[in-house]
Amino acid sequence: MPTLVEIAHENCNLDEGSLEHLNSLLSEWGMLADFCFADMLLYLPTTSSQFIVAAQVRAATGQTLYDTDLVGVVADPFERQIIDEAYKKQKVSIGEIKVETISEPVNLMAIPVRYEDRIIAVLTREWSQRSGRKPGQLERTYLAIFEVFAKMISTGLFPFAGRGADATVAPRVGDGVVVLDADTRVRYASPNAVSAMHRVGISANAVGQTLAELGIAETAARHAFERFEPVVEEFEQTVDVTLLTRTIPTLKRTGQRVSVTGGVVLLRDVSELRRRDRLLLTKDATIREIHHRVKNNLQTISSLLRLQVRRLKSEEAISAITESVRRIRTIALVHETLSREAGEDISFIEIVRPLLRLVEEGLQSADRPVKFNVFGDGGRLPATIATPLSVVILELLQNAVDHGFPEGSKGGSVVVSLGRTAENQLAVKVIDNGRGLKPDFDMTKVTGLGLSIVRTLVTTELAGTIQYRAARVEDSTKELKIAADGEGTVVDLVIPVSGD
């Protein structure tokens, strides 16, 4: 379905300011539809002197007239007559139209949408008396509220200019409505609003009292009235009760003067939601503390193994335990990062960078100066992938140094590249410009512990693929230069990431 901007660019001559004003209106018109119990359509004037539907919304409080979407449809002659009258005369126009699925005539109210000193669109309310709600006090009050907003739209006072309040996080009409006069005195409270106030301990009749007299914080209402813009505020009415309110001032233009005539408060009891949020925060803090303790325990094990190394005489035993220490420290790095971040996902680049420093400290020497770099970003990964993948990269880095740059060589560079494939799988490359692969190298026949760990983790736990190949000149990066084809090694890893 085309967007408002797409339809406007293709059919109309509206500037960016007008489009921004209309987008602001669309962010609010779900509330308007709920107040008027009807379908609403936004018509834009086209360059061919027609009117085209640019957006459509259905009310959550009433029955829709249209089962299909009308966006992109041009107004028929009956609709156009009423819409054109509102557009040219710059005032609300009301009439009747025919709808195929409705036997009797359908009512149409056309509201001119003013931006600065001109009319840029027409907003319609379309409803049938047969499908409409029987008017009671709630219905009459809501329709009166809608008429106030309709007047504000036609005079350029709605939607509000400036930063306003985010309507997407605010309560809806169905949550509860309180109507205020200019002194924040309650003129009407919907049944849902009354129920919400009862849950916070306000049992007195709200009508005729100010918010302060009811014991509800009225700072949001005062700020909305003073700033001429909506204000969203959440406050704890009691230790266990939290209210979320959105106060919308109703304005009136008299000449060049704009004044506040009252306001509408959308009210919702979010106590249960906030209780769950607190539980989630507590759970998240507990998980991070567990990761922190696991990291500490791994570091303790690592320290004990280093103490053990000092007592050993066998070079083979020292080398084996030293490699184990590096693997343990790698896993500890993952848990350390998880202990700092909320949730079980982790920014993988935040693990790779300290991992390179760890390898550099353990394998770097004057006899073989090797530079380590990383570029790209693998995005956020679950811990179940980040932990084994970190061990895999550690083994590949160590293997690149041991086999690509033997003691006494001139050294070189090793680069880790992180990215995504066209299928959004994680793509990892470990590239070195060392002495390259032996002609008879076969990954399936490798018996060394390090590459065996790599093969097992990649193909089983990570369900990925691994490929060794000779480096080519096109594998060069600004961090690493390959002099000639075959001088160096590239290891390509492709890891599926669940949820992508």
C-alpha positions as CSV (number, residue, x, y, z in Angstrom):
1,M,0.0,0.0,0.0
2,P,1.5,3.4,-0.9
3,T,2.3,5.8,1.9
4,L,1.1,9.3,2.4
5,V,4.4,10.8,1.2
6,E,4.4,8.5,-1.9
7,I,0.8,9.5,-2.9
8,A,1.6,13.2,-2.3
9,H,4.7,13.2,-4.3
10,E,3.0,11.5,-7.2
11,N,-0.3,13.4,-7.2
12,C,0.1,16.7,-5.3
13,N,2.1,19.8,-4.9
14,L,2.7,19.8,-1.1
15,D,5.8,21.1,0.5
16,E,7.8,19.3,3.2
17,G,6.2,21.4,6.0
18,S,2.7,20.4,4.8
19,L,3.6,16.7,4.7
20,E,5.1,16.9,8.2
21,H,1.9,18.5,9.4
22,L,-0.2,15.8,7.8
23,N,2.0,13.0,9.3
24,S,1.5,14.5,12.7
25,L,-2.2,14.5,12.1
26,L,-2.1,10.8,11.2
27,S,-0.2,10.0,14.4
28,E,-3.2,11.4,16.3
29,W,-6.2,10.4,14.3
30,G,-6.7,7.0,15.8
31,M,-7.8,9.0,18.9
32,L,-10.1,11.2,16.8
33,A,-11.7,8.1,15.1
34,D,-12.3,6.6,18.6
35,F,-14.0,9.8,19.8
36,C,-16.3,10.0,16.8
37,F,-17.0,6.2,16.5
38,A,-16.5,6.4,12.7
39,D,-14.2,5.7,9.8
40,M,-11.9,8.6,8.8
41,L,-10.3,9.3,5.5
42,L,-7.6,11.9,4.5
43,Y,-8.1,13.4,1.1
44,L,-5.4,15.3,-0.8
45,P,-6.1,17.7,-3.6
46,T,-4.4,16.5,-6.8
47,T,-2.8,18.4,-9.7
48,S,-5.7,17.2,-11.9
49,S,-8.3,18.9,-9.6
50,Q,-9.4,15.7,-8.0
51,F,-9.3,14.4,-4.4
52,I,-7.4,11.2,-3.6
53,V,-7.5,9.1,-0.4
54,A,-4.0,9.3,1.1
55,A,-4.8,7.5,4.4
56,Q,-7.6,5.7,6.2
57,V,-8.3,4.7,9.8
58,R,-11.1,2.7,11.5
59,A,-12.4,3.4,15.0
60,A,-11.9,0.9,17.7
61,T,-15.1,2.1,19.3
62,G,-17.4,1.7,16.3
63,Q,-18.3,-0.5,13.3
64,T,-16.5,0.2,10.1
65,L,-18.3,0.9,6.8
66,Y,-15.4,-0.3,4.6
67,D,-14.0,-3.8,4.6
68,T,-11.4,-2.8,2.0
69,D,-8.7,-0.2,2.0
70,L,-9.5,2.9,0.0
71,V,-6.0,4.4,-0.1
72,G,-5.2,5.6,-3.6
73,V,-8.9,5.8,-4.6
74,V,-10.1,9.1,-6.1
75,A,-13.3,10.6,-4.6
76,D,-16.5,10.0,-6.6
77,P,-18.7,13.0,-7.7
78,F,-20.9,12.8,-4.5
79,E,-18.0,12.8,-2.2
80,R,-16.1,15.3,-4.2
81,Q,-18.9,17.9,-4.0
82,I,-18.9,17.9,-0.1
83,I,-15.1,17.7,0.1
84,D,-14.6,20.5,-2.4
85,E,-17.0,22.7,-0.5
86,A,-15.0,22.2,2.7
87,Y,-11.7,22.8,0.8
88,K,-12.8,26.0,-1.0
89,K,-15.0,27.6,1.7
90,Q,-12.5,26.6,4.5
91,K,-15.2,25.4,6.8
92,V,-16.7,22.1,8.0
93,S,-19.2,20.7,5.4
94,I,-21.7,17.9,6.0
95,G,-23.7,15.8,3.5
96,E,-24.7,12.4,2.4
97,I,-23.0,9.9,0.1
98,K,-23.7,6.4,-1.3
99,V,-21.7,3.4,-0.2
100,E,-22.2,0.1,-2.1
101,T,-22.3,-2.1,1.0
102,I,-24.8,0.1,2.8
103,S,-28.4,0.4,1.7
104,E,-29.2,3.8,3.2
105,P,-27.3,7.0,2.7
106,V,-24.0,7.4,4.7
107,N,-23.2,10.7,6.5
108,L,-20.0,12.5,5.6
109,M,-18.4,15.3,7.5
110,A,-15.6,17.1,5.7
111,I,-13.1,19.0,7.8
112,P,-10.6,21.3,6.1
113,V,-7.0,20.7,7.3
114,R,-5.2,24.1,7.8
115,Y,-1.5,24.5,7.8
116,E,-0.2,28.0,8.4
117,D,-2.4,30.2,6.2
118,R,-3.8,27.7,3.8
119,I,-5.9,24.5,3.5
120,I,-3.7,21.6,2.5
121,A,-6.1,18.6,2.8
122,V,-9.6,17.5,3.9
123,L,-10.3,15.0,6.7
124,T,-13.6,13.2,6.5
125,R,-15.7,11.4,9.1
126,E,-18.0,8.8,7.5
127,W,-20.7,7.0,9.4
128,S,-24.1,5.4,9.1
129,Q,-26.9,6.0,11.6
130,R,-27.9,2.3,11.3
131,S,-24.4,1.1,12.3
132,G,-23.7,3.9,14.7
133,R,-24.0,3.6,18.5
134,K,-27.1,4.8,20.3
135,P,-26.2,8.1,21.9
136,G,-25.8,8.1,25.7
137,Q,-23.8,10.4,27.9
138,L,-20.5,8.9,26.9
139,E,-21.4,9.0,23.1
140,R,-22.6,12.6,23.4
141,T,-19.5,13.7,25.3
142,Y,-17.1,11.9,22.9
143,L,-18.8,13.5,19.9
144,A,-18.5,16.9,21.5
145,I,-14.8,16.3,22.1
146,F,-14.4,15.4,18.4
147,E,-16.2,18.5,17.3
148,V,-13.8,20.6,19.4
149,F,-10.8,18.9,17.7
150,A,-12.4,19.2,14.3
151,K,-12.6,23.0,14.9
152,M,-9.0,23.0,15.9
153,I,-8.0,21.2,12.8
154,S,-9.8,23.7,10.5
155,T,-8.2,26.6,12.3
156,G,-4.7,25.1,12.2
157,L,-4.4,24.4,16.0
158,F,-4.3,20.6,15.7
159,P,-2.1,18.7,15.4
160,F,0.2,20.5,17.7
161,A,3.3,22.2,16.5
162,G,6.6,21.6,18.3
163,R,7.8,18.5,20.1
164,G,4.4,17.5,21.6
165,A,4.1,14.1,23.3
166,D,4.6,10.7,21.7
167,A,1.1,9.4,21.1
168,T,2.3,5.8,20.5
169,V,3.2,5.3,24.2
170,A,0.1,7.1,25.6
171,P,-3.2,5.7,26.8
172,R,-6.0,5.2,24.3
173,V,-9.6,6.5,24.4
174,G,-10.8,3.1,25.5
175,D,-8.5,3.2,28.6
176,G,-10.4,6.1,30.2
177,V,-11.2,9.7,29.4
178,V,-11.5,12.7,31.8
179,V,-12.7,16.0,30.4
180,L,-11.4,19.1,32.1
181,D,-12.3,22.8,32.0
182,A,-9.7,25.6,31.9
183,D,-9.2,25.3,35.7
184,T,-8.4,21.6,35.5
185,R,-11.9,20.9,37.0
186,V,-13.5,17.6,36.0
187,R,-16.5,18.0,33.7
188,Y,-16.9,14.3,32.8
189,A,-15.2,11.0,33.6
190,S,-15.8,7.9,31.4
191,P,-16.7,4.6,33.2
192,N,-13.2,3.2,32.5
193,A,-11.6,6.4,34.0
194,V,-13.9,6.1,37.1
195,S,-12.8,2.4,37.4
196,A,-9.1,3.4,37.2
197,M,-9.6,6.1,39.8
198,H,-11.4,3.6,42.1
199,R,-8.4,1.2,41.8
200,V,-6.1,4.0,43.1
201,G,-8.4,4.7,46.0
202,I,-10.4,7.7,44.6
203,S,-14.1,6.8,45.3
204,A,-15.6,10.3,45.5
205,N,-17.6,11.7,42.6
206,A,-14.9,13.3,40.3
207,V,-17.2,15.7,38.5
208,G,-16.9,19.3,39.7
209,Q,-13.6,18.7,41.5
210,T,-10.1,19.6,40.3
211,L,-7.4,17.0,39.8
212,A,-5.6,18.3,42.9
213,E,-8.7,17.9,45.0
214,L,-9.1,14.3,43.8
215,G,-5.5,13.6,44.9
216,I,-4.3,13.1,41.3
217,A,-1.1,14.9,40.3
218,E,-2.1,17.8,38.1
219,T,1.3,19.0,37.0
220,A,0.9,17.4,33.6
221,A,-2.4,19.2,33.1
222,R,-0.9,22.5,34.2
223,H,2.1,22.1,31.9
224,A,-0.1,21.1,28.9
225,F,-2.3,24.2,29.4
226,E,0.8,26.5,29.8
227,R,2.7,25.1,26.8
228,F,-0.3,24.6,24.5
229,E,0.8,21.0,23.8
230,P,0.1,17.5,25.0
231,V,2.0,16.2,28.0
232,V,2.5,12.5,28.9
233,E,3.2,11.8,32.5
234,E,3.5,8.6,34.6
235,F,3.3,8.9,38.3
236,E,3.0,6.5,41.2
237,Q,-0.2,7.2,42.9
238,T,0.7,4.8,45.7
239,V,3.5,2.3,46.3
240,D,1.6,-0.3,44.3
241,V,-0.4,1.9,41.9
242,T,1.0,3.7,38.8
243,L,-1.1,5.9,36.5
244,L,-0.1,6.9,33.0
245,T,-1.8,10.0,31.7
246,R,-1.8,12.1,28.5
247,T,-3.3,15.5,28.8
248,I,-4.3,17.2,25.6
249,P,-5.3,20.9,25.8
250,T,-8.3,22.1,23.8
251,L,-7.6,25.4,22.2
252,K,-9.6,28.3,20.6
253,R,-8.4,30.9,18.2
254,T,-9.9,34.4,18.5
255,G,-8.3,36.6,15.9
256,Q,-4.6,36.2,16.5
257,R,-5.1,35.1,20.1
258,V,-5.1,31.4,21.1
259,S,-6.5,30.4,24.5
260,V,-7.1,27.2,26.4
261,T,-10.7,26.2,26.8
262,G,-10.1,23.0,28.7
263,G,-8.5,19.6,28.1
264,V,-8.8,15.9,27.7
265,V,-7.0,13.5,29.9
266,L,-6.5,9.9,28.7
267,L,-5.9,7.8,31.8
268,R,-4.6,4.3,32.2
269,D,-3.7,2.2,35.2
270,V,-0.4,0.6,34.3
271,S,0.4,-0.8,37.8
272,E,0.5,-4.4,36.6
273,L,2.8,-3.5,33.6
274,R,5.2,-1.7,35.9
275,R,5.2,-4.5,38.4
276,R,6.2,-6.8,35.5
277,D,8.8,-4.4,34.4
278,R,10.3,-4.3,37.9
279,L,10.4,-8.1,37.9
280,L,12.1,-8.2,34.6
281,L,14.7,-5.6,35.8
282,T,15.3,-7.7,38.9
283,K,15.6,-10.9,36.8
284,D,18.0,-9.1,34.4
285,A,20.1,-7.8,37.2
286,T,20.3,-11.4,38.6
287,I,21.4,-12.8,35.3
288,R,24.1,-10.2,34.9
289,E,25.3,-11.0,38.4
290,I,25.5,-14.7,37.5
291,H,27.6,-13.8,34.4
292,H,29.8,-11.7,36.6
293,R,30.3,-14.5,39.1
294,V,31.0,-17.1,36.3
295,K,33.6,-14.7,34.9
296,N,35.2,-14.4,38.3
297,N,35.2,-18.2,38.7
298,L,36.8,-18.7,35.3
299,Q,39.5,-16.1,36.1
300,T,40.2,-18.0,39.4
301,I,40.6,-21.2,37.5
302,S,42.8,-19.5,35.0
303,S,45.0,-18.1,37.8
304,L,45.3,-21.6,39.4
305,L,46.4,-23.1,36.1
306,R,49.0,-20.4,35.7
307,L,50.3,-21.2,39.1
308,Q,50.5,-24.8,38.1
309,V,52.5,-23.9,35.0
310,R,55.2,-22.5,37.2
311,R,55.8,-25.8,38.8
312,L,56.0,-27.8,35.5
313,K,59.2,-28.7,33.7
314,S,57.8,-30.3,30.6
315,E,57.6,-27.9,27.7
316,E,54.7,-29.9,26.2
317,A,52.7,-29.7,29.4
318,I,53.4,-26.0,29.8
319,S,52.2,-25.3,26.2
320,A,49.0,-27.4,26.7
321,I,48.1,-25.6,30.0
322,T,48.9,-22.2,28.5
323,E,46.6,-22.9,25.6
324,S,43.9,-24.0,28.0
325,V,44.3,-20.8,30.0
326,R,43.7,-18.7,26.8
327,R,40.6,-20.7,26.1
328,I,39.2,-20.2,29.6
329,R,40.0,-16.4,29.5
330,T,38.2,-16.2,26.1
331,I,35.0,-17.7,27.6
332,A,35.5,-15.3,30.6
333,L,35.5,-12.4,28.2
334,V,32.1,-13.4,26.9
335,H,30.7,-13.6,30.4
336,E,32.3,-10.3,31.4
337,T,30.6,-8.5,28.4
338,L,27.3,-10.2,29.2
339,S,27.6,-9.0,32.8
340,R,27.6,-5.4,31.5
341,E,24.7,-5.6,29.0
342,A,21.0,-6.1,29.5
343,G,19.5,-9.3,28.0
344,E,21.1,-12.4,26.6
345,D,22.3,-10.8,23.3
346,I,25.7,-9.3,23.0
347,S,27.5,-6.9,20.6
348,F,30.0,-9.4,19.2
349,I,32.6,-6.7,18.2
350,E,32.9,-5.9,21.9
351,I,34.2,-9.5,22.4
352,V,36.5,-9.6,19.4
353,R,38.4,-6.5,20.2
354,P,39.6,-7.7,23.7
355,L,40.1,-11.1,22.2
356,L,42.6,-9.7,19.8
357,R,44.4,-8.0,22.7
358,L,44.5,-11.3,24.6
359,V,46.0,-13.1,21.6
360,E,48.5,-10.2,21.0
361,E,49.7,-10.4,24.6
362,G,50.1,-14.2,24.5
363,L,51.6,-14.7,21.0
364,Q,53.3,-11.5,20.1
365,S,57.1,-11.6,20.3
366,A,60.1,-9.7,18.9
367,D,61.1,-12.8,16.8
368,R,57.8,-12.6,14.9
369,P,56.1,-9.2,15.0
370,V,52.4,-9.8,14.1
371,K,49.8,-7.1,13.9
372,F,46.1,-7.9,14.7
373,N,43.1,-5.9,13.4
374,V,39.4,-6.3,13.1
375,F,37.0,-4.6,10.8
376,G,33.2,-4.8,10.2
377,D,30.5,-5.5,12.7
378,G,28.8,-8.8,13.2
379,G,25.9,-7.2,15.0
380,R,24.3,-8.6,18.2
381,L,24.5,-12.3,18.9
382,P,23.0,-14.6,21.5
383,A,25.4,-15.9,24.1
384,T,24.8,-19.5,22.8
385,I,26.6,-18.4,19.6
386,A,29.0,-15.8,20.9
387,T,30.7,-18.2,23.4
388,P,31.7,-21.0,21.0
389,L,32.4,-18.6,18.2
390,S,34.9,-16.7,20.4
391,V,36.7,-19.9,21.1
392,V,36.8,-20.7,17.4
393,I,38.3,-17.3,16.5
394,L,40.9,-17.7,19.3
395,E,42.0,-21.0,17.9
396,L,42.1,-19.6,14.3
397,L,44.2,-16.6,15.4
398,Q,46.6,-18.9,17.3
399,N,46.8,-21.2,14.3
400,A,47.5,-18.3,12.0
401,V,50.4,-17.1,14.1
402,D,51.9,-20.6,14.8
403,H,51.7,-21.8,11.2
404,G,51.8,-18.6,9.2
405,F,54.6,-16.8,11.0
406,P,57.1,-19.3,12.5
407,E,59.7,-18.1,15.0
408,G,62.4,-16.1,13.2
409,S,60.1,-15.0,10.3
410,K,59.6,-11.3,9.4
411,G,56.1,-11.3,10.8
412,G,53.0,-9.8,9.2
413,S,49.3,-9.1,9.8
414,V,46.2,-11.0,10.8
415,V,42.7,-9.5,10.2
416,V,39.3,-10.6,11.5
417,S,36.5,-9.5,9.2
418,L,32.9,-9.5,10.5
419,G,29.8,-9.1,8.3
420,R,26.6,-10.7,7.0
421,T,25.8,-12.7,3.9
422,A,22.9,-12.0,1.5
423,E,20.9,-14.4,3.6
424,N,21.8,-12.4,6.7
425,Q,23.9,-15.2,8.1
426,L,27.0,-14.2,10.1
427,A,30.2,-14.2,7.9
428,V,33.5,-14.3,9.6
429,K,36.9,-14.2,7.8
430,V,40.3,-14.7,9.4
431,I,43.0,-13.6,6.9
432,D,46.7,-13.6,7.3
433,N,49.6,-12.8,4.9
434,G,51.9,-15.5,6.3
435,R,53.5,-18.4,4.5
436,G,50.2,-19.9,3.3
437,L,48.7,-23.4,3.2
438,K,50.7,-26.5,2.5
439,P,49.7,-28.1,-0.9
440,D,48.4,-31.2,0.8
441,F,46.3,-29.4,3.5
442,D,43.0,-31.1,4.1
443,M,40.7,-29.8,6.9
444,T,39.0,-33.2,7.3
445,K,42.3,-34.9,8.1
446,V,43.6,-32.4,10.6
447,T,44.4,-34.1,14.0
448,G,45.7,-31.1,15.9
449,L,43.7,-30.2,19.0
450,G,43.1,-26.5,18.0
451,L,41.7,-27.1,14.6
452,S,39.8,-30.2,15.8
453,I,38.1,-27.9,18.3
454,V,37.3,-25.4,15.5
455,R,35.9,-28.1,13.2
456,T,33.7,-29.6,16.0
457,L,32.3,-26.3,17.3
458,V,31.6,-24.8,13.8
459,T,30.0,-27.9,12.2
460,T,28.1,-29.2,15.3
461,E,27.4,-26.6,17.9
462,L,27.2,-23.6,15.5
463,A,25.7,-25.6,12.6
464,G,27.9,-23.6,10.2
465,T,30.5,-24.1,7.5
466,I,34.2,-23.6,7.4
467,Q,36.5,-23.4,4.4
468,Y,40.3,-22.9,4.2
469,R,41.8,-21.4,1.1
470,A,44.9,-19.7,-0.1
471,A,44.9,-15.9,0.1
472,R,44.5,-13.9,-3.1
473,V,45.4,-10.3,-3.7
474,E,41.7,-9.3,-3.7
475,D,41.7,-10.4,0.0
476,S,43.9,-7.4,0.8
477,T,42.5,-4.7,3.1
478,K,44.0,-1.4,4.3
479,E,45.0,-3.3,7.5
480,L,46.6,-6.2,5.5
481,K,48.4,-6.4,2.2
482,I,48.9,-9.7,0.3
483,A,51.9,-9.5,-2.0
484,A,51.0,-12.3,-4.4
485,D,48.3,-15.0,-4.8
486,G,48.9,-17.9,-2.5
487,E,50.9,-16.0,0.0
488,G,48.7,-16.2,3.1
489,T,45.6,-18.0,4.3
490,V,41.9,-17.2,4.5
491,V,39.5,-19.0,6.7
492,D,35.8,-18.4,5.8
493,L,33.1,-19.1,8.4
494,V,29.4,-18.9,7.7
495,I,27.2,-19.2,10.8
496,P,23.4,-19.2,10.7
497,V,21.9,-16.9,13.3
498,S,18.5,-18.0,14.7
499,G,15.8,-15.3,14.6
500,D,17.1,-13.5,11.5
